[in-house]
Amino acid sequence: MLHDRVMVRISPEDGERRSSGGIVIPATAQMAKRLAWGDVHGVGTNVRHVKVGDRVLFNPEDQYEVEVQGAAYLVLRERDVHAIASERSDHGTGLYL
C-alpha cells in the first residue's frame, strides 16, 4: 500500500439480525446507509493511527474494491476511517473506539 491508503477486508455479517426488542430482521431488509466494520490487512507508509490487525469502522459505499488472491478487499484513505476498535492497553484496559 502507498501513502495514506488502508486495505480493509469487510467482516462477514450474519444473514439475519435481531433488534434490541427481539424482532428478527431478515438479511434482505433494506437498511439506511450503514457503516461497516472491517479488519485492516495493509497500510501505506504515511498512515499514522491505523495498524495491521486493527478493526476499523468506515463507510463501504464509496471505496475502491480490489481482489487479491481470490479475496475481496476495500482500499480507502486513512481519513475515511471513522473509528478504530482496539484492545491495546496503552492508556488503560478494555476495548476502545
Residue pairs with C-beta under 8 A, 6 or more apart in sequence:
1 7
1 42
1 43
1 44
1 45
1 47
1 75
2 44
2 45
3 44
3 45
3 46
4 44
4 46
4 47
4 77
4 78
4 79
5 43
5 44
5 47
5 75
5 76
5 77
5 78
6 40
6 42
6 43
6 44
6 47
6 50
6 56
6 75
6 76
6 77
6 78
6 81
7 40
7 41
7 42
7 43
7 66
7 73
7 74
7 75
8 38
8 39
8 40
8 41
8 56
8 58
8 73
8 74
8 75
8 76
9 38
9 39
9 41
9 71
9 72
9 73
9 74
10 36
10 37
10 38
10 60
10 72
10 74
11 36
11 37
11 38
11 39
11 55
13 36
14 27
15 26
15 27
16 24
16 25
16 26
16 27
17 24
17 25
17 27
18 24
18 25
19 25
33 59
33 61
35 57
35 58
35 59
35 60
35 82
36 57
36 58
36 59
36 60
37 55
37 56
37 57
37 85
38 55
38 56
38 58
38 60
38 74
39 53
39 54
39 55
39 56
40 50
40 51
40 52
40 53
40 54
40 55
40 56
41 52
41 73
42 52
43 50
43 51
43 52
43 78
44 78
46 78
47 78
48 78
49 78
49 81
49 84
50 56
50 78
50 81
50 84
54 84
54 85
54 86
55 84
55 85
55 86
56 81
56 82
56 83
56 84
56 85
57 81
57 82
57 83
57 84
57 85
57 97
58 74
58 76
58 80
58 81
58 82
59 80
59 82
60 74
63 74
63 75
63 76
63 80
64 74
64 75
64 76
65 72
65 73
65 74
65 75
66 72
66 73
66 74
66 75
67 73
83 97
84 96
84 97
85 95
85 96
85 97
86 95
86 96
87 94
87 95
88 96
